[in-house]
């Protein structure tokens, strides 16, 4: 297995980790160009921030080593961790209150060279 060329992380992204994992699973192991195309054509909330994150990881690879060809990079690993939950209160019938949890997540993308 080749080494990791670069990585990028987004923290405290609004939206649940479960929903972000649906998008992340689409690009794992793909070439960078193909992954960008998949994210651009996916109609999920998390697709736009993940595409921005992938672009950032590509820029990090180029900054780190100018000889890197972006066409030869692949998404080596990408994972989603659960972030903190914002607790809110929603009014309920008969003077009660329901608790609402607004979830966040952290996403990490790691790029590697193609063998």
N, C-alpha and C positions, 0 to 999 in steps of 0.2 A: 504494500500500500504506500502511495506517495505521501510526501509531507504536506502539511497545510501551508498554503502560500499566504493567505490573508483571511481575516475574519472581520465581522461587523456585528454589532448588537443593538437592538432597540429595546428600551426598557419602558415599562408602564404604558404599553399600548392599550387603549380602551377596547374592550371586547374580550370574550372568554378565550382561554387557551384551547378549549375543545374546538371552537370554530376556526381558530387560526391554524390548528393542526390539519384541518381539511385542505387548506390552501398549501401549506408547507409540504404535505405529502405529494402534491402534484409535481414539485420541482426537484425533489431529492434525487441525486445521482445523475441529473441531466447536465448537458453542456450549458454554459452561461447564456449564449444567444437564444437557445431553445427555451430556457427557463424564463428569460425576459419576455419572450413572445407568449408563453403560457400565462404568465401573470398579467400581461396587458389585456388578454382576451378573457380573463376570468371575472365573473360578475359577483364577487364576494367582497365584503367590507374590508377584510384584511389584505386583499390582493395589492392594493395601491401602496400601503406602507411597506409591505414585504418587497415589492419591486424597487422601491426607493432604497431599502436596506441592501438589496442585491447590488444595485448600482454603486452604493457606498463601499461594499466589499471589493468590487472590481477596481474602484478608484484607489482603495487602500493597497491593493496588489501592485498597481502601477506605480504608486508613490514609493512603495517599499523597494521595488526592483524594476527599473525602467525597461529591462530586456524582456519583461513578461508580455506574452501575446495574449490578449483577452479572449481570442478565439479558441485557445487551447486550454482554457480554464473550465473546470466542472464544479458543480455544487457537491463537495465532498460530504459534508454533513450539515444538517439544519435541524434545529430543535426548538421547541416552545416550552417554556416554564411558566407556571402560574405566578402572577404578581400579587400585589396586595388587593384587598377588596374594600371598596368604599361602601360604608354602611349608611343607608338612608331609611327614612320612615315614611310610609305611605298611609294616608287615612283609610280606615276600614269602617264597616257598618257598626252601629251601636257604640260609638265612642272608642272603639279599639284602634290599634295601629298595627300594620303589617311591616315587617322588616324587609327591605330590598337590598340586595347585594349587587353592586355594580363592579363587575370583575375586570381585572387587567391581566396582561401577560408580558413576558419577556421573550424575544425571539433572537436567536443567534444563527448566523450563516457563516460557514467555513468553506473556502474555496481551495481547490488543489489542482495540480497539473494533470493533464491526461497522460496515461502511459503510452 
